[in-house]
């Protein structure tokens, strides 16, 4: 199955993507993780990407699509795409190559997103996400998987978050309209298990 996962920042996409990926045995393709890895590499492309991410701005379509396309080609049997497309024009690009079967939309109020973002922490080694309140690590400040330090991402600070939420709201409406009947709306303002239960019910998995 080919799926697209969309929702505002801190709507729980990463957590739910893990569940969906495991249940359907398809790779979770996160454009955000791929971009951060490239940024961390210090390459010429990474430095260019850093200029956008650190300001909370969107990376140009052609840069993201070049990375995404390679992953789609490597997994023709199915995938869970997260973070791209963000606009109707980007969606058209994806559709020409391999359109998703369903689109999972996680709806969460802005105020809730801000609360979630302020407590989010990310592993400096593997990129796994935690939350000091909703999804804490077993040991404070350390990743459960590799013990590496947990940090708050630069793009999770207030100024960057405000811009990202504004970008999300201005771009998402046309994206939802673009996919129409393929969109499966989920109430993301619930507990993690409740959200997962609703996803399973509405997708029939």
Secondary structure, DSSP 8 states (H G I E B T S, - for coil): -EEEEEESTTSSHHHHHHHHHHHHT-EEEEHHHHHHHHHHHT-HHHHHHHHHHTTT----HHHHHHHHHHHHHH-TT-EEEES---SHHHHHHHHHHH--SEEEEEE--HHHHHHHHHTEEEETTT--EEETTTB--SBTTB-TTT--BEE--GGGSHHHHHHHHHHHHHHHHHHHHHHGGGEEEEE-SS-HHHHHHHHHHHHT-
